[in-house]
Amino acid sequence: MNLRVFKKLPMGQQADCLRRYGHFLAERREDSFTLRLYALSDFYAEEWRVQDEEHILFIHLFQHPGGLNEYLHKIRLPEEL
């Protein structure tokens, strides 16, 4: 699924798609938020949640690798790469 198609999905379906098909790369904290980074197809998705809560506030999508700067020291690549 590419970025254009993913953007058209409601956020609940986006979250489900990330859990099922996305590659979890890293997690970080910013202020009182927990951010989880996923790679899927031709884009990255960053889930924003209030720290220690399950409810997703929003999902930030990007394609430019500059968006990865805050994660570079935490990214775990799959072993098969």
C-alpha positions as CSV (number, residue, x, y, z in Angstrom):
1,M,0.0,0.0,0.0
2,N,1.5,3.3,-1.0
3,L,1.3,6.7,0.8
4,R,-1.6,8.0,-1.4
5,V,-3.8,5.0,-0.6
6,F,-2.9,5.0,3.1
7,K,-3.7,8.6,3.5
8,K,-7.3,8.0,2.4
9,L,-7.9,5.5,5.2
10,P,-9.5,6.5,8.5
11,M,-7.0,6.7,11.4
12,G,-8.2,3.5,13.0
13,Q,-7.6,1.5,9.8
14,Q,-4.2,3.2,9.4
15,A,-3.2,2.1,12.8
16,D,-4.4,-1.5,12.1
17,C,-2.5,-1.5,8.8
18,L,0.7,-0.4,10.6
19,R,0.4,-3.1,13.2
20,R,-0.2,-5.8,10.6
21,Y,2.0,-4.8,7.7
22,G,4.4,-2.0,8.9
23,H,7.9,-2.6,10.1
24,F,8.3,-1.2,13.6
25,L,11.6,0.6,13.6
26,A,11.9,2.6,16.9
27,E,10.2,4.3,19.7
28,R,11.1,7.6,21.4
29,R,9.6,10.0,23.9
30,E,9.1,13.7,23.3
31,D,7.8,15.7,26.2
32,S,4.7,13.8,27.5
33,F,4.3,11.8,24.2
34,T,5.4,8.4,23.0
35,L,6.2,8.2,19.3
36,R,6.5,4.9,17.4
37,L,8.1,4.8,14.0
38,Y,7.0,2.4,11.3
39,A,8.2,1.8,7.7
40,L,5.6,0.7,5.2
41,S,5.9,0.6,1.4
42,D,7.2,4.0,0.2
43,F,6.8,6.0,3.4
44,Y,7.3,6.2,7.2
45,A,4.5,6.6,9.8
46,E,4.9,8.1,13.3
47,E,2.2,7.3,15.8
48,W,1.8,9.9,18.5
49,R,0.3,8.9,21.8
50,V,0.1,10.5,25.3
51,Q,2.8,8.7,27.3
52,D,1.5,5.4,28.9
53,E,-1.8,5.6,27.0
54,E,-3.1,3.4,24.2
55,H,-5.2,6.0,22.4
56,I,-3.5,7.3,19.2
57,L,-3.6,11.1,19.0
58,F,-2.5,11.2,15.3
59,I,-0.3,9.5,12.8
60,H,2.3,11.7,11.1
61,L,3.3,10.5,7.6
62,F,6.5,11.4,5.7
63,Q,8.7,10.1,2.9
64,H,11.8,12.3,3.2
65,P,14.6,10.6,5.1
66,G,15.3,13.8,7.1
67,G,12.3,12.9,9.2
68,L,14.4,10.0,10.6
69,N,17.0,12.1,12.2
70,E,15.5,11.9,15.7
71,Y,15.4,8.1,15.5
72,L,18.7,7.1,13.8
73,H,20.4,6.0,17.1
74,K,17.4,3.8,18.0
75,I,16.4,2.1,14.7
76,R,16.4,-1.6,14.7
77,L,16.6,-3.0,11.2
78,P,15.1,-6.5,10.5
79,E,17.8,-9.2,10.6
80,E,17.1,-10.3,7.0
81,L,18.4,-7.0,5.6
